[in-house]
Amino acid sequence: MKLNTQTHHIVSRLLPLSAVSTGAALGLGGVASAGQLLSIGDFNSSYNRNIWYMSIAVIVMAILIFIGVSYALFYTVNKFREDRHTAEPDQFHGNNRLETLLIGVPVVIVTIITILAAHTMAIVNPTPKDALHVNVTGAQFWWAFEYPESKLSGGTGTVVNGNELVIPTGRQVAITVTAKDVIHAFWAPNLGGQRDAIPGSKKTFQIDTDRPGVYQGNCSVLCGASHANMRFKVVALPPAQYDAFISAAQAYKAPAPATPNAQNGYSIFMQGKASAAAAPCASCHRIQGTPAAGQVGPDMSYFGSRNTLGAGIWEGKEREAHIQPWIKNCKALKPGCLMPAYEKLSDQDLSDLKAYLLSLKLPDAAAYWGKVPVR
């Protein structure tokens, strides 16, 4: 059977992510794009460590139960084999002691597991007073990360980043999750558990890691045509580098276009282009320090400092190569994408828009990509 281009794109994206999700759910881990390992067995996260400590006791009890039941089964089968007992066995009413034991042992086991689970929940659920707070909003099919404690210079607004969550190592990060449209789920297996993102509801839980790196995250609830492409990155930085990023993001103001091409890209972004029937990008996207204040799509401030496009579908050089096709018609690249097509823009206009977007960069001292290894 021959697949068309769009179907082949969907299948090629769904299959590896399905394998990753299955492996991670089994605790075995799975390999994501760019060699990244998704694993709930990453003990650099205190959440994963505490869950593992609880699991050890449950696994040990499960092994003991298996051995006990297997022994009782084989002992009974062997002792009362038909070729050893030709006469009818003794008939009796029952064994009260055995029945009490068969009821008491499961009750004890369930009680122990309940106590262990409650103890672990009491450790991992409360939000520490010194936790970093981040508001996470899921939408078809991307993520918004807002830092409510990071007021911008001038006292208005907060730091916002799209599809790339930057956190410090060695500190609990309190994630408050919600959704704009349908139910999503936030999950970065290496850093902690998952939580559903439900419209109209906010849930807070913690993630953390002691090891700097770039970690893969995914939406783990089927949410539409591009569920498999609703990814994000978590960039865990040493505290000093994280502070540099936040300070630069708080003070960030988009630079004035430095070239004629970037100037044309800026004009199209802010005002659209009547001859091409192109609505302004600023009606849906925000760029810090400019009139663009849209809230519908991802925040585009310091877009040039990011490493991903399309909620993590493309990274690095592939990301730059796909910027123009993405603007022209994102639906052809990502089914279900809600951004309108800009097919009437000329190739030069698309190139100029790309030049402007790539000029939106944080200072080198605060750029977070390239400072930590990909995990």
N, C-alpha and C positions, 0 to 999 in steps of 0.2 A: 504494500500500500504506500502510495506516495503522499507525503504531507505537504500542505501549502506552507508558505514562509511563516505566517503567524502561528499556525498550529505547531510547527516544528519548534518555534521559539518557546511557546508555552510548555511543551513536553520537555524540552531540554532544560528548562528552569525547574519544572516540578519534580522530575525524577531524582536529581541529586539532593534537593532539599528534603524530599520525602525520606530518603535514606538517612540523612542527617537527623531529622526529627525522630525517626524510629530508633536509631542508635542512641541518641541522647536520652530518650524516654526510658530505654532499657538500662541506662546507666553505663553504657559501653562507650559512649562518645561517638562522634561522627565527623567526617572531614568535610568542612565547608569549602567555599571557593578560596583560592589563593593559599591553600594548605592550612587553613585555620581549623583548629580542633575544637569541636563543641563537646564539652564533657561536664556532667554533674559531679564528676570525681575530681574536680580541680580544687585541691585543698588549700589554695591560696585565698579562698573565700571562707570567712568564718561561718557563713550560712551553710555551705556545703560540708564543712567539717562537723558542725553540730548535727546535721542530718545523718552523716555517716556514723557518728558515735551512737546515735539512737538505733541506726540500722544494724550495727554489729550485734547488739543484744537480741534483736528480732531474728536475725539470721541464725544466731547460735540456737535460739529456742526452736526455730523451724527445723534445724538439722537434728536436734534432740528428739523432736516430735516425729520426724521421719524415721529415725532409727528405732524409736520405741514402737511406733505403729507397725513398721516392717517386721520387727522381731516378734511382736504379738501375732501378726498374720501368719508368718512362716512357722512359728511354734505351734499354733493351733492347727494349721493345715497338716503339718507333719505328724502331730500327736494323734489326730483323729482321722487319719487316712482310712479309707474304706477297707483296704486289704489288711489292716491291723485290727479291725473291729467288725466281726461278722454278726455279733449279737446287737440287739437294739440297745442304745445307750440309756443310762439311767435318766429317768424323768424327774425333774424337780421344778419348783415354783420360780426360783430366781436366786440371785446373789446380791443381797442388799449392799454388802461392803463394796463389791465391784461396781455396782451402779452408782454408788455415792462417789467412788473414785473417778468414774468416767464423767461425772458432772462437775466434781470439784476441780479436777486438773484444768479443763478448759477455762473455768471461771478464774482460776489463779493466773493462767497465761494471759487472758484478755485484760485482767486487772493490771498486770505488770506492763503490758504494752501500752495501756491507757495512761499509766503514770509516766512512762518514758516519753510518750508523745506530748503529754501536757507539760512536762518539764522542759522538753525541747522547744515547744511553742512559747513558753514563758521566757526563753532565752532569745529566740530569733524574732519574735513579733514586736515587742516594745521598741519604740523609736528612741534612741539615745538622745540626750539633751544636746550633745555637740555634733549631731548628725548634719551633714550637708543636705539641704532640701532641694529637690528638683521636681518640677511638675512635668509630667509626660502626657501628651495627648496623641492618641492614634486616630488616623483618618485614612480613608481609602486613597492611596495605599502608601502612606508615609508617616513619619513621626516628628513631633515638635517637642523640643526640650527647653524648658524655661527655668531660670535660676532666680526664684523670688527674692532671695536674700541679696542679690547683686543689683542694687539700684544704679541706674545709669547716671553719668554726670549730668547735672541739671535737675535731678530729682524726678525724672519722668521715665516710666517703663523699666524693664529689666532685661538682662542678657537672655537672648533666645538663639538657639542653634537648631538647624534642621537635619534630622537623620544621623547626626553624629553627636553622641553624648560624651562629654569630657568630664572625667572625675579624678579626684586625687586618690593615691594609694594610701593604705593604712588608715582609712577613715570610713565610717559607716555613711552610706548615701541613702537618704530616705526618699524613695520614689513614690510620688502620688500620681496614680494612673487614672485616666478617664478617656472617653472617646467622643468624636464629633458626630458620627453617623451610625455605624453598626458596631457589634461587639468585636473587639480585637483582643489580643493578649500579648503582654510584654514579657519576653523571656530571653535572657542572656545566660545560658546554662552555666558558664564558668564562674559567674559572679553571684548567683543566688537563684531563688525560686521564681516561679512565674505567677502573674496575676492577670485576671481578665480586665480589659479596659471597656467599661460599660457606659454608654451615654447617660448623662444625668447622675452618675455615681462616681465617687472618688474613693480609691483604696490606696492605703500607704503601706509600704513594706520596705525592707532594706536590702541593698546589694553592697558588696565590697570586694576588694582584692588587695593583697599585699605585694603583688608583682606588677610592675609597669608593663603595659602591652596594649595591643589593639585586639579587642574581642568581638566576636560575631554575636548579633542578636537577631531574633526573628519574631514575627507575629505567629503565635501558635494556635490560633483559632481560625477556622475557615471563614473568610470575610468577603469573598468575592473573587472576581476573575484573576486578579493579580495577588492573591494571598501569598503565594510562594515567592513573590518579588517584593514583599513588604518587609524589608530588612532594615537593620541599622548597625552602626558600629559604636562600641564603647571604647574610648581612648583613655586608659588609666595612666596618669602622669605622676611622677614624684611631686610632693607638695609644692616645692619651689616653682616648678614649671607650671603646675596648675594655677598657682597664684598669679604668675605672669600672664597666663592666658586670660584669666578673669579680669585682671586689671586692664589689659589691652582691650578686651571686649567691652568693658564699661566705658572706656574713653573713646571707643571707635567712632569715627566719622568717615563715611565713604569719601575717598579722594576725588577731586575734580578730574574729569577725563583728561588724560595727558596727550592724546593723539586725536586727529580728526576722525579716525575710525571709531575710537572709543566714544567720542562726542556724539557721533551719529547713533551709536548703540544706546547711549544714555537717553537721547531724545526719543527713540523708539520705545525704550523701557518706560519712560515717564509719560509720554503723550500718545503713543501708538503711531500708526502711519495710515492716514486716510486713503492714500492711493492703493494701499494693499489691504484695506478693510481690516486692519489689525488693531484690536483694542489694546490699550496700554497694559503692560505687565504689572505696573504699579497698582492697578485696581485689585490685584489678588496677592501680590507679594510685598514684603517690607524690606527696605534697606536702611539700616540705621544711619542717621545723619543726613537723610534726603527726604523729599516730600513723599516718597513711596511708603505707604503705611497699610497695605493690604493684609488681611488676616485669613484669607481663604486658602492660600497655598503656603509652601514652606518659606521660612525667612531666608532671604538671600544675602543678608549682611555677611561680609567676609567669605563669600562663596568661593573666591579664588584660593582661599586657604584650605578648603576641604579637599578630600581625596575621592569622594564618591558622587555618583549621579543616579537618579532614579531610585532613591531609597536603597542604595547599596548594590544595584545591579552591576554597575561598571565602576572600576577603580583605576586610579593612576592614569596612564596614557590612554587606556580605553575610555575612560570617563571624558577626557578632553575630545577624543575623536567622535563621541556621540552627542556632544552638546548641540551642534547645529541640527542634526536629524531629530533630536529630542524636541527642540523648539518648533521645528517645522511641523511635526505630527507625532506627538508622544504616544498616541493610541496604537500606531503601527509598531512601536517598540515594546509597549507595556499595556496589554489589554486592560480596559477598565480605567485607564488614566483619565482624569477629569479636566486636564488642561486643554483649552481649545487649540485647534490646529492653526498654524500660521503659514499655510502653504503658499499664500500670495506674496509673502516677503521674498525679495530677491536673495540670491546666494550672498551678495555683498552685504545686504542688511543683516542676514543671519550671522555672517562672519563678524560684522561690527558689534552685534549684540553679544556674541561670544567674547570678543575682545574686551568689552566693557565689564562683563561679569567676571572674567578672569583677573581684572584689575582690582577687584574688591578683596584686598588681602590685609591680614593682620601683620604687624611688624614681625620681622624674622625672629626676634627674641620670644615672641608669644605664639608663633606657629607651632601647632601641636603634632602635625604629621612628620614622620621621619625621626622623631625623638625616641620612639619606643618600638620594640619589635612586634611584628604581627604574631599573635598566638593562634 
